Amino acid sequence: MEKDQAENLRTKAADLSGLQMSTLPSRSEVHGKKSVKRKKEDHQKQRKVSMFWLTRLLLFSFVLLIVLTVTYKYWSQKVSTPVHSENKKGVEQVEIER
């Protein structure tokens, strides 16, 4: 029987595939490691998101505190103004003797 032209290529491919299989890890090892890494990354992302909301809340409260402090003299007069009545109903004047 005669050798066809592709026989040399087939033998080289068989030799190379044997070498490649021995050096590469199996698919389950590779994908198994990715799923563990992916779970770890998801946990870290979830932690970052929760920290992000906490940071946003603290920043908002700090800015609100600054705004209230700066504008205190404008709105404090309306809030802390005592009630004055015209007829002084319910008010009794007391004289103190010495």
C-alpha positions in Angstrom: 0.0 0.0 0.0 1.2 3.4 -0.8 1.4 6.2 1.7 -0.8 9.1 1.0 0.4 12.7 1.3 -1.3 13.3 4.7 0.3 10.3 6.5 3.3 12.4 7.7 1.0 15.1 8.9 -1.2 12.6 10.8 1.7 11.2 12.6 3.0 14.6 13.6 -0.5 15.6 14.8 -0.8 12.5 16.9 2.6 13.2 18.4 1.7 16.8 19.2 -1.7 16.0 20.6 -0.1 13.5 23.0 2.3 16.2 24.2 -0.4 18.8 24.6 -2.7 16.5 26.6 -0.1 15.8 29.2 0.8 19.5 29.8 -2.8 20.9 29.9 -5.1 20.5 32.9 -8.5 18.9 32.4 -11.5 21.0 31.6 -13.2 20.3 35.0 -10.1 21.6 36.9 -10.0 24.8 34.9 -13.7 25.5 35.0 -14.0 24.4 38.6 -11.4 27.0 39.6 -13.3 29.7 37.7 -16.5 28.9 39.5 -14.7 29.2 42.9 -13.1 32.5 41.8 -16.4 33.7 40.4 -18.2 33.0 43.7 -15.4 34.9 45.6 -15.6 37.8 43.2 -19.4 37.9 43.5 -19.1 38.1 47.3 -16.5 40.9 47.0 -18.8 42.8 44.6 -21.7 42.4 47.0 -19.6 43.7 49.9 -18.5 46.7 47.8 -22.1 47.5 46.9 -23.1 47.5 50.5 -20.1 49.6 51.5 -21.0 52.0 48.6 -24.5 52.6 50.1 -23.1 53.2 53.5 -20.6 55.6 52.1 -23.3 57.4 50.2 -25.5 57.7 53.3 -22.6 59.1 55.4 -21.7 61.6 52.7 -25.3 62.8 52.4 -25.7 63.3 56.1 -22.4 65.2 56.3 -23.4 67.5 53.5 -26.9 68.0 55.1 -25.2 68.9 58.4 -23.0 71.5 56.7 -25.9 73.0 54.8 -28.0 73.3 58.0 -25.1 74.8 59.9 -24.4 77.4 57.2 -28.1 78.4 56.8 -28.9 78.4 60.6 -29.3 82.1 61.0 -31.9 82.2 58.2 -34.3 79.5 59.3 -33.6 79.6 63.1 -35.6 82.8 63.6 -38.7 81.2 62.2 -38.4 78.1 64.3 -37.4 79.5 67.7 -39.5 82.7 67.7 -41.6 82.8 70.9 -45.3 83.3 70.7 -46.5 86.8 71.7 -50.1 87.5 72.5 -51.7 90.9 72.2 -54.0 90.6 75.2 -51.5 88.8 77.4 -54.1 86.2 78.2 -52.7 83.7 80.6 -49.8 85.9 81.7 -49.8 87.2 85.3 -47.5 90.0 86.4 -45.9 89.4 89.7 -44.4 92.1 91.9 -41.5 91.1 94.2 -41.1 93.0 97.5 -37.7 93.7 99.0 
